[in-house]
Amino acid sequence: MRAKPLILAVLLPLASLAQEAAPPVPQDPRAPHFSDVERGFFTGFEFGYLTFFKTNTADPAKYPFAGKEGGRSDGFLVGTTVGYDLTNRFALSIFALGGNSQASLTYGSFGVFALGGDLRFALLGSRDGNGVERFYFYVHGRGGYLVSSPEGLFGTHDIYLAGGPGIEYFTRLRHFSIGLAADVAYLPTAKTAGAVVTPTIRYTF
């Protein structure tokens, strides 16, 4: 009877040492591995506020009641982008946007459509509790070809130049990000500046 407790006293420490020395279970190399934030090809959508600070009349003879200019205009803008993340801070994309803006009653409303390229660089990135960069402060610039209608009111053909700061948050749904951009825009032919404020959403494949 005395031998059994003695044997257990010897074997139990040996068993615990063997358990501690057991090698870890290797990971299956065939198991899928996912990034916390996806990078690469993406498509985005933006919708927001559009204003031009001055609305010159391009063809006063065609629109005599519009006056020389209709003052400030207010309206909306809808846009889409397709691009690629070169790094987690630097992205290139192609944009297409369309909008409508209303000036004075005599001047009326007009539409704009633009197509061009966009260059974005994230200046600052913030990490979450798991060490993953999700929140970014960025600046971007874009330029493209713009068409406005009706022809000859606000203009016909122009160059669309815009840029400004923005913020973007990459959600825990790793393909999606949301953000907000605030741009200053300029049209050299119409000789007018404007502002665009757009919430954004993006999906990365």
C-alpha beads as a LAMMPS data file, in Angstrom:
LAMMPS data file: protein, C-alpha beads

205 atoms
204 bonds

1 atom types
1 bond types

-500.0 500.0 xlo xhi
-500.0 500.0 ylo yhi
-500.0 500.0 zlo zhi

Masses

1 110.0

Atoms # bond

1 1 1 0.000 0.000 0.000
2 1 1 2.886 2.352 0.716
3 1 1 4.475 1.699 -2.694
4 1 1 1.556 3.120 -4.701
5 1 1 1.755 6.713 -3.320
6 1 1 5.539 6.623 -3.830
7 1 1 5.180 5.575 -7.486
8 1 1 2.571 8.326 -8.121
9 1 1 4.822 10.929 -6.505
10 1 1 7.607 10.002 -8.941
11 1 1 5.496 9.651 -12.105
12 1 1 3.356 12.803 -11.836
13 1 1 6.283 15.298 -12.143
14 1 1 7.668 13.278 -15.051
15 1 1 4.277 13.393 -16.803
16 1 1 4.017 17.177 -16.368
17 1 1 7.544 17.646 -17.788
18 1 1 6.657 15.514 -20.808
19 1 1 3.511 17.563 -21.362
20 1 1 5.404 20.881 -21.217
21 1 1 7.994 19.591 -23.666
22 1 1 5.408 18.526 -26.239
23 1 1 5.986 20.372 -29.554
24 1 1 3.295 22.799 -30.788
25 1 1 0.861 21.559 -33.385
26 1 1 2.036 22.830 -36.804
27 1 1 -0.316 25.031 -38.816
28 1 1 -1.866 23.563 -41.900
29 1 1 -0.234 25.330 -44.885
30 1 1 -3.385 24.691 -46.893
31 1 1 -5.520 26.696 -44.462
32 1 1 -6.652 30.069 -45.938
33 1 1 -5.049 33.249 -44.586
34 1 1 -6.906 36.562 -44.815
35 1 1 -5.635 40.137 -44.519
36 1 1 -7.215 42.384 -41.900
37 1 1 -7.422 45.100 -44.582
38 1 1 -7.604 44.194 -48.254
39 1 1 -5.430 46.117 -50.737
40 1 1 -5.337 46.057 -54.509
41 1 1 -7.993 46.713 -57.138
42 1 1 -10.959 48.694 -55.831
43 1 1 -14.108 50.480 -56.885
44 1 1 -15.708 53.360 -55.036
45 1 1 -18.812 55.538 -54.915
46 1 1 -19.291 59.143 -53.790
47 1 1 -22.336 61.362 -53.423
48 1 1 -22.476 64.850 -51.998
49 1 1 -22.713 68.621 -52.276
50 1 1 -21.475 70.706 -55.232
51 1 1 -21.224 74.497 -55.400
52 1 1 -19.649 76.996 -57.797
53 1 1 -18.878 80.416 -56.333
54 1 1 -19.580 82.221 -59.624
55 1 1 -21.535 81.174 -62.731
56 1 1 -20.392 83.183 -65.756
57 1 1 -22.548 83.008 -68.886
58 1 1 -20.473 81.535 -71.710
59 1 1 -22.765 82.693 -74.557
60 1 1 -24.789 85.809 -73.499
61 1 1 -26.262 86.164 -77.002
62 1 1 -27.809 82.690 -76.756
63 1 1 -28.999 83.231 -73.173
64 1 1 -29.803 86.975 -72.914
65 1 1 -31.952 86.578 -69.816
66 1 1 -29.252 84.786 -67.836
67 1 1 -27.229 87.973 -67.378
68 1 1 -23.447 88.094 -67.280
69 1 1 -23.423 85.631 -64.390
70 1 1 -25.940 83.975 -62.136
71 1 1 -24.132 84.219 -58.809
72 1 1 -23.361 81.195 -56.680
73 1 1 -24.873 77.838 -57.601
74 1 1 -25.782 74.920 -55.352
75 1 1 -26.444 71.310 -56.214
76 1 1 -25.375 67.691 -55.889
77 1 1 -22.660 65.453 -57.279
78 1 1 -22.507 61.692 -57.885
79 1 1 -19.265 59.925 -58.770
80 1 1 -17.556 56.565 -59.092
81 1 1 -13.910 55.454 -59.123
82 1 1 -11.949 52.400 -60.246
83 1 1 -8.348 52.119 -59.119
84 1 1 -5.462 50.253 -57.549
85 1 1 -3.551 50.554 -54.251
86 1 1 0.149 50.726 -55.150
87 1 1 0.931 50.690 -51.390
88 1 1 -1.144 51.101 -48.222
89 1 1 -0.555 54.877 -48.556
90 1 1 -0.546 55.518 -52.320
91 1 1 -3.407 54.895 -54.794
92 1 1 -4.203 55.698 -58.414
93 1 1 -7.712 55.663 -59.893
94 1 1 -9.957 56.751 -62.752
95 1 1 -13.034 58.772 -61.817
96 1 1 -16.304 59.662 -63.494
97 1 1 -18.719 62.157 -61.982
98 1 1 -21.918 63.933 -62.843
99 1 1 -23.781 66.702 -61.124
100 1 1 -26.467 69.341 -61.338
101 1 1 -26.355 72.865 -59.944
102 1 1 -28.908 75.692 -59.635
103 1 1 -27.919 79.369 -59.814
104 1 1 -30.264 82.393 -59.839
105 1 1 -33.828 82.090 -61.150
106 1 1 -32.980 83.903 -64.384
107 1 1 -29.808 81.862 -64.898
108 1 1 -31.416 78.499 -64.152
109 1 1 -29.786 75.117 -63.600
110 1 1 -27.079 73.283 -65.521
111 1 1 -25.427 69.873 -65.506
112 1 1 -21.769 68.839 -65.515
113 1 1 -20.046 65.564 -66.349
114 1 1 -16.317 64.852 -65.936
115 1 1 -13.952 61.949 -66.567
116 1 1 -10.293 61.782 -65.534
117 1 1 -7.621 60.511 -63.150
118 1 1 -7.115 60.744 -59.395
119 1 1 -3.921 60.545 -57.316
120 1 1 -4.144 59.979 -53.530
121 1 1 -1.539 59.830 -50.763
122 1 1 -2.257 59.045 -47.098
123 1 1 -0.217 61.341 -44.857
124 1 1 -1.151 59.759 -41.517
125 1 1 -2.353 56.333 -40.423
126 1 1 -3.743 55.242 -37.056
127 1 1 -3.692 51.679 -35.677
128 1 1 -6.451 49.953 -33.749
129 1 1 -6.022 47.839 -30.613
130 1 1 -4.757 44.904 -32.690
131 1 1 -2.051 46.950 -34.377
132 1 1 -3.855 47.182 -37.735
133 1 1 -3.859 50.529 -39.566
134 1 1 -7.494 51.342 -40.267
135 1 1 -7.917 55.132 -40.055
136 1 1 -6.134 57.400 -42.543
137 1 1 -5.861 61.113 -43.239
138 1 1 -5.051 61.715 -46.906
139 1 1 -4.738 64.365 -49.594
140 1 1 -5.650 63.819 -53.228
141 1 1 -5.781 65.626 -56.538
142 1 1 -7.738 64.909 -59.692
143 1 1 -8.030 66.306 -63.180
144 1 1 -10.117 65.498 -66.215
145 1 1 -12.269 66.587 -69.111
146 1 1 -15.595 68.237 -68.283
147 1 1 -18.731 68.777 -70.357
148 1 1 -21.562 71.051 -69.216
149 1 1 -25.113 71.428 -70.492
150 1 1 -27.098 73.221 -71.786
151 1 1 -24.407 74.172 -74.273
152 1 1 -23.247 77.770 -73.962
153 1 1 -24.814 78.588 -70.583
154 1 1 -22.219 77.719 -67.960
155 1 1 -19.943 76.513 -70.759
156 1 1 -19.526 73.595 -73.108
157 1 1 -16.103 71.964 -72.641
158 1 1 -13.690 72.601 -69.795
159 1 1 -10.943 71.092 -67.666
160 1 1 -11.948 69.885 -64.211
161 1 1 -9.272 70.369 -61.539
162 1 1 -9.960 69.468 -57.909
163 1 1 -8.186 68.368 -54.772
164 1 1 -8.173 68.494 -51.014
165 1 1 -8.037 66.517 -47.769
166 1 1 -10.038 63.491 -46.751
167 1 1 -10.390 60.797 -44.118
168 1 1 -10.941 57.069 -44.614
169 1 1 -11.709 54.224 -42.216
170 1 1 -11.187 50.587 -43.217
171 1 1 -13.919 48.638 -41.457
172 1 1 -13.641 45.149 -39.952
173 1 1 -15.541 43.980 -43.017
174 1 1 -12.096 43.824 -44.603
175 1 1 -13.215 44.627 -48.159
176 1 1 -15.052 47.864 -47.244
177 1 1 -13.948 51.351 -46.266
178 1 1 -15.897 54.564 -45.650
179 1 1 -14.713 58.152 -45.721
180 1 1 -15.308 61.841 -46.303
181 1 1 -13.595 64.165 -48.799
182 1 1 -13.649 67.974 -49.027
183 1 1 -12.317 69.393 -52.312
184 1 1 -11.747 72.759 -53.913
185 1 1 -12.509 72.652 -57.651
186 1 1 -11.531 74.989 -60.489
187 1 1 -12.644 75.299 -64.126
188 1 1 -10.133 77.418 -66.127
189 1 1 -12.378 78.093 -69.163
190 1 1 -15.377 79.122 -67.040
191 1 1 -12.934 80.987 -64.762
192 1 1 -14.688 79.895 -61.618
193 1 1 -13.894 77.970 -58.459
194 1 1 -16.124 75.694 -56.467
195 1 1 -16.293 73.250 -53.587
196 1 1 -17.280 69.598 -53.313
197 1 1 -18.029 67.682 -50.098
198 1 1 -18.677 63.964 -50.559
199 1 1 -19.045 60.964 -48.256
200 1 1 -17.340 57.952 -49.878
201 1 1 -17.573 54.174 -49.768
202 1 1 -15.078 51.747 -51.311
203 1 1 -14.876 48.020 -51.991
204 1 1 -11.493 46.348 -52.521
205 1 1 -11.441 43.001 -54.326

Bonds

1 1 1 2
2 1 2 3
3 1 3 4
4 1 4 5
5 1 5 6
6 1 6 7
7 1 7 8
8 1 8 9
9 1 9 10
10 1 10 11
11 1 11 12
12 1 12 13
13 1 13 14
14 1 14 15
15 1 15 16
16 1 16 17
17 1 17 18
18 1 18 19
19 1 19 20
20 1 20 21
21 1 21 22
22 1 22 23
23 1 23 24
24 1 24 25
25 1 25 26
26 1 26 27
27 1 27 28
28 1 28 29
29 1 29 30
30 1 30 31
31 1 31 32
32 1 32 33
33 1 33 34
34 1 34 35
35 1 35 36
36 1 36 37
37 1 37 38
38 1 38 39
39 1 39 40
40 1 40 41
41 1 41 42
42 1 42 43
43 1 43 44
44 1 44 45
45 1 45 46
46 1 46 47
47 1 47 48
48 1 48 49
49 1 49 50
50 1 50 51
51 1 51 52
52 1 52 53
53 1 53 54
54 1 54 55
55 1 55 56
56 1 56 57
57 1 57 58
58 1 58 59
59 1 59 60
60 1 60 61
61 1 61 62
62 1 62 63
63 1 63 64
64 1 64 65
65 1 65 66
66 1 66 67
67 1 67 68
68 1 68 69
69 1 69 70
70 1 70 71
71 1 71 72
72 1 72 73
73 1 73 74
74 1 74 75
75 1 75 76
76 1 76 77
77 1 77 78
78 1 78 79
79 1 79 80
80 1 80 81
81 1 81 82
82 1 82 83
83 1 83 84
84 1 84 85
85 1 85 86
86 1 86 87
87 1 87 88
88 1 88 89
89 1 89 90
90 1 90 91
91 1 91 92
92 1 92 93
93 1 93 94
94 1 94 95
95 1 95 96
96 1 96 97
97 1 97 98
98 1 98 99
99 1 99 100
100 1 100 101
101 1 101 102
102 1 102 103
103 1 103 104
104 1 104 105
105 1 105 106
106 1 106 107
107 1 107 108
108 1 108 109
109 1 109 110
110 1 110 111
111 1 111 112
112 1 112 113
113 1 113 114
114 1 114 115
115 1 115 116
116 1 116 117
117 1 117 118
118 1 118 119
119 1 119 120
120 1 120 121
121 1 121 122
122 1 122 123
123 1 123 124
124 1 124 125
125 1 125 126
126 1 126 127
127 1 127 128
128 1 128 129
129 1 129 130
130 1 130 131
131 1 131 132
132 1 132 133
133 1 133 134
134 1 134 135
135 1 135 136
136 1 136 137
137 1 137 138
138 1 138 139
139 1 139 140
140 1 140 141
141 1 141 142
142 1 142 143
143 1 143 144
144 1 144 145
145 1 145 146
146 1 146 147
147 1 147 148
148 1 148 149
149 1 149 150
150 1 150 151
151 1 151 152
152 1 152 153
153 1 153 154
154 1 154 155
155 1 155 156
156 1 156 157
157 1 157 158
158 1 158 159
159 1 159 160
160 1 160 161
161 1 161 162
162 1 162 163
163 1 163 164
164 1 164 165
165 1 165 166
166 1 166 167
167 1 167 168
168 1 168 169
169 1 169 170
170 1 170 171
171 1 171 172
172 1 172 173
173 1 173 174
174 1 174 175
175 1 175 176
176 1 176 177
177 1 177 178
178 1 178 179
179 1 179 180
180 1 180 181
181 1 181 182
182 1 182 183
183 1 183 184
184 1 184 185
185 1 185 186
186 1 186 187
187 1 187 188
188 1 188 189
189 1 189 190
190 1 190 191
191 1 191 192
192 1 192 193
193 1 193 194
194 1 194 195
195 1 195 196
196 1 196 197
197 1 197 198
198 1 198 199
199 1 199 200
200 1 200 201
201 1 201 202
202 1 202 203
203 1 203 204
204 1 204 205
